[in-house]
Amino acid sequence: DAGVTQSPTHLIKTRGQHVTLRCSPISGHKSVSWYQQVLGQGPQFIFQYYEKEERGRGNFPDRFSARQFPNYSSELNVNALLLGDSALYLCASSLPLAAYEQYFGPGTRLTVT
Amino acid sequence: GENVEQHPSTLSVQEGDSAVIKCTYSDSASNYFPWYKQELGKGPQLIIDIRSNVGEKKDQRIAVTLNKTAKHFSLHITETQPEDSAVYFCAARATSGGSYIPTFGRGTSLIVHP
């Protein structure tokens, strides 16, 4: 079975622009979470979705938003990009919301210039 | 909220030696503690985890120990190999009460010299 997939792999944007990142969970997984990983640090939680509903939100500004589709894939949107948004954005999927194991995708490397 | 501290930030060992990475957590409600290995350019990969109802878990050369009273847990890698070189992250989270969000440590860069 395919693992978690994310697109695009790399992305370069200019300050003020908008970006959409995409994630497809492992088949059968209904929960998707998004994380931001800045170089040299651990992943920081952004959002969690389960059955198309937001179930958790981290300490990120309203410029960050996400949604989950009926096929459980997900999009992360970031508006008005800042230089500090440059990071690796990770998507993780799991079975039910309370499932212990989360499986991460390879991430999308976003560079804001 | 939960706070996870991880030490050391960098660990350099010779091939065949053992490596130990330690983490502490603050929230007594946390009861699930996964460890991830992240290689350059890749996402974190779950390598082992432990739940609060056990004190130790082993999987070949990797073991994790948990002390709930002291709120700390450790990753032990024996007979290290160059391919073990990567960044390792610990995490802690609760599995009940509505919050299933893990908090990660800052990572340990493990370097295994041939």
Interface residues (C-beta under 8 A of the other chain):
Chain A: V4 S33 G40 Q41 G42 P43 Q44 F45 Q48 R55 G56 G58 L90 L97 A98 Y100 E101 Q102 Y103 F104 G105 P106 G107
Chain B: V4 Q6 Y32 P34 Y36 G41 K42 G43 P44 Q45 L46 D49 R51 F89 A91 T95 S96 S99 Y100 I101 P102 T103 F104 G105 R106 G107
